[in-house]
Amino acid sequence: MRVQRIDGRMNGHGVYQHRVAFGHDKRRYIAVQDWCWETFGPGIELAFFDLEPDRVWAWDYDAIRGHTRCFIYFKGQEQLTLFLLRWGAD
């Protein structure tokens, strides 16, 4: 897992402040997604965040040509801090 501050090159810019990249670790991605749902309430698929702008977290799963990319997005510092306290980061 790697925490990244979102900039203009990344999806979610202007709405979310941070994302966590999971690389190929699908099991941890699913575990963190479950934890986010329990901790923050329902999230939303990143592609649909404009339909529910009050959601404080989102997810994005992408599988292109055999390469998997998994991300969890956090709207603010509070969500990121709770995530780091529970899961840490690389």
Backbone bond lengths (Angstrom), bond angles and torsions (degrees), N, CA, C in turn:
res aa  C-N    CA-C-N  psi(-1)  N-CA   C-N-CA  omega(-1)  CA-C   N-CA-C  phi
1 M - - - 1.459 - - 1.532 108.25 -
2 R 1.314 113.66 139.98 1.463 118.97 179.37 1.529 108.60 -138.87
3 V 1.333 116.73 124.40 1.460 121.96 177.94 1.524 108.56 -83.79
4 Q 1.333 115.79 133.80 1.459 121.45 179.78 1.521 109.29 -130.29
5 R 1.324 116.45 135.11 1.460 120.39 171.97 1.526 106.72 -78.37
6 I 1.308 117.08 131.72 1.463 121.45 -175.54 1.524 109.92 -78.09
7 D 1.325 114.79 132.14 1.458 120.52 174.76 1.527 109.18 -123.55
8 G 1.306 117.21 -176.20 1.451 122.83 -173.48 1.515 115.76 -61.58
9 R 1.313 118.53 -15.26 1.465 121.67 179.55 1.524 112.21 -83.92
10 M 1.311 117.73 -12.65 1.463 121.88 -170.03 1.520 112.20 -106.28
11 N 1.320 115.90 149.36 1.453 121.23 172.10 1.523 109.26 -60.41
12 G 1.311 116.21 146.24 1.461 120.83 178.70 1.512 114.45 88.39
13 H 1.337 117.42 -3.71 1.465 120.88 -179.48 1.531 109.76 -60.05
14 G 1.323 116.22 136.56 1.449 121.14 -179.29 1.522 113.60 91.90
15 V 1.331 116.86 -14.17 1.460 121.35 178.93 1.526 110.36 -119.14
16 Y 1.318 115.75 -46.84 1.460 121.90 -178.94 1.526 109.83 -110.44
17 Q 1.340 116.01 148.99 1.468 120.93 -177.91 1.524 113.06 -96.11
18 H 1.329 117.17 -33.60 1.470 121.22 -175.78 1.519 110.27 -137.71
19 R 1.329 113.99 155.80 1.455 119.38 170.80 1.521 108.11 -137.51
20 V 1.312 114.29 154.92 1.458 121.10 176.16 1.524 106.66 -113.84
21 A 1.324 115.53 123.27 1.461 121.85 178.99 1.526 108.44 -94.72
22 F 1.312 117.15 130.75 1.457 122.09 -176.53 1.519 113.12 -105.96
23 G 1.306 117.63 -4.28 1.458 118.95 -178.44 1.517 110.42 57.82
24 H 1.323 116.70 -125.98 1.461 121.99 -176.96 1.528 113.00 -100.07
25 D 1.337 117.39 7.74 1.467 121.33 -176.81 1.532 110.65 -84.32
26 K 1.319 115.70 77.06 1.471 121.02 -175.43 1.523 112.48 -66.91
27 R 1.318 117.04 -35.23 1.472 119.07 -179.28 1.532 111.33 -64.68
28 R 1.310 116.82 -43.76 1.471 119.22 178.35 1.529 109.91 -67.48
29 Y 1.318 117.49 -38.95 1.468 121.54 176.91 1.528 110.59 -56.05
30 I 1.311 117.21 -46.32 1.464 121.59 179.32 1.525 110.75 -65.55
31 A 1.327 117.53 -41.95 1.467 121.32 178.90 1.525 110.83 -62.65
32 V 1.324 117.61 -43.38 1.465 120.73 179.06 1.520 110.54 -68.13
33 Q 1.313 117.38 -38.51 1.457 120.84 177.49 1.538 110.32 -60.82
34 D 1.322 117.00 -44.02 1.472 121.03 176.45 1.525 110.90 -60.88
35 W 1.336 116.03 -44.88 1.462 120.68 179.80 1.530 110.66 -62.18
36 C 1.313 118.13 -43.06 1.467 121.30 178.57 1.523 110.82 -59.76
37 W 1.324 116.12 -42.67 1.462 120.50 -179.58 1.525 110.38 -62.08
38 E 1.329 116.37 -43.25 1.471 121.20 179.12 1.524 111.78 -69.18
39 T 1.319 117.59 -36.49 1.462 122.59 -174.22 1.518 112.94 -83.54
40 F 1.334 117.57 -44.58 1.467 122.25 -172.97 1.527 113.95 -108.84
41 G 1.316 116.73 -6.32 1.461 119.67 -174.27 1.520 109.51 88.58
42 P 1.328 115.88 -171.83 1.466 119.13 -175.49 1.527 112.70 -59.33
43 G 1.318 114.93 137.71 1.452 121.90 171.74 1.517 108.12 -101.56
44 I 1.336 115.75 -164.33 1.458 119.46 -178.83 1.523 109.67 -149.71
45 E 1.315 115.60 147.44 1.463 120.71 172.95 1.525 107.20 -59.27
46 L 1.323 117.12 132.45 1.459 121.00 -174.61 1.526 112.25 -54.29
47 A 1.308 117.84 -36.88 1.465 121.04 -177.91 1.531 112.61 -62.55
48 F 1.343 117.49 -19.00 1.465 121.14 -176.89 1.526 113.23 -113.62
49 F 1.343 118.65 15.00 1.463 120.30 -174.36 1.526 112.34 -60.38
50 D 1.310 118.14 -25.92 1.462 119.61 -179.64 1.529 112.27 -69.88
51 L 1.341 118.03 -18.07 1.462 121.56 178.01 1.522 112.53 -79.40
52 E 1.322 116.92 -26.51 1.471 123.06 -179.54 1.532 108.55 -136.60
53 P 1.329 118.15 72.06 1.473 120.80 -171.65 1.527 115.44 -67.40
54 D 1.341 117.92 -11.02 1.463 120.04 -179.06 1.526 113.61 -86.21
55 R 1.307 118.05 -5.24 1.476 120.89 179.79 1.526 108.68 -68.31
56 V 1.338 116.59 130.99 1.467 120.60 -174.51 1.526 112.98 -88.87
57 W 1.330 116.59 -4.91 1.460 118.70 176.38 1.522 109.03 -147.41
58 A 1.308 114.61 157.50 1.462 121.05 -179.82 1.521 108.68 -146.57
59 W 1.317 115.78 166.92 1.457 120.37 176.69 1.518 109.57 -131.57
60 D 1.314 114.74 158.55 1.459 121.39 177.35 1.523 107.67 -146.55
61 Y 1.311 115.70 123.27 1.461 122.20 178.18 1.519 106.82 -123.16
62 D 1.303 115.60 129.96 1.453 121.04 -175.21 1.524 108.82 -136.49
63 A 1.293 116.92 127.35 1.470 121.22 176.18 1.523 107.60 -127.19
64 I 1.308 115.93 104.74 1.462 121.75 -177.47 1.526 109.13 -123.58
65 R 1.315 114.94 123.89 1.470 121.31 176.69 1.532 112.52 47.59
66 G 1.319 115.52 44.67 1.451 120.23 176.17 1.520 115.48 82.59
67 H 1.323 117.86 -1.30 1.463 121.94 178.53 1.527 109.04 -104.04
68 T 1.313 115.97 129.13 1.456 121.63 -178.43 1.519 109.65 -105.81
69 R 1.333 115.19 134.45 1.467 121.16 174.91 1.518 107.37 -128.82
70 C 1.319 116.77 126.87 1.457 122.69 -178.78 1.527 108.69 -125.66
71 F 1.333 116.18 129.85 1.461 121.28 179.80 1.525 110.43 -136.10
72 I 1.333 115.47 146.33 1.455 123.62 167.25 1.530 105.60 -118.26
73 Y 1.324 116.65 133.42 1.468 122.71 -178.04 1.522 109.72 -111.47
74 F 1.343 115.92 139.55 1.460 121.64 178.04 1.515 110.02 -120.14
75 K 1.343 115.28 136.00 1.452 120.90 -176.93 1.524 112.53 -73.42
76 G 1.325 117.52 -36.69 1.458 119.26 -174.18 1.517 113.37 -140.26
77 Q 1.310 114.15 177.43 1.465 121.88 -178.80 1.522 111.39 -65.69
78 E 1.337 117.53 -34.75 1.463 120.87 -179.17 1.532 111.21 -58.51
79 Q 1.320 116.77 -46.76 1.463 120.55 179.58 1.524 111.02 -65.11
80 L 1.327 116.55 -41.79 1.474 119.84 179.21 1.521 110.55 -63.23
81 T 1.321 117.83 -43.34 1.467 121.32 -179.33 1.528 111.23 -60.75
82 L 1.323 117.10 -46.09 1.465 119.72 177.75 1.526 111.32 -61.80
83 F 1.325 116.28 -41.02 1.458 120.38 176.84 1.531 110.87 -59.00
84 L 1.326 117.10 -48.51 1.473 121.05 -178.10 1.527 111.68 -64.52
85 L 1.324 117.06 -36.94 1.463 120.03 177.62 1.527 111.14 -63.55
86 R 1.303 116.97 -38.10 1.456 121.37 -178.14 1.528 113.36 -82.89
87 W 1.333 117.30 -43.39 1.462 121.27 -169.62 1.527 114.89 -112.11
88 G 1.347 118.24 -18.30 1.452 119.76 -174.53 1.520 110.25 68.36
89 A 1.309 115.84 -171.37 1.475 120.89 178.54 1.514 108.64 -157.81
90 D 1.317 114.40 159.05 1.478 120.19 178.38 1.505 110.87 -83.17
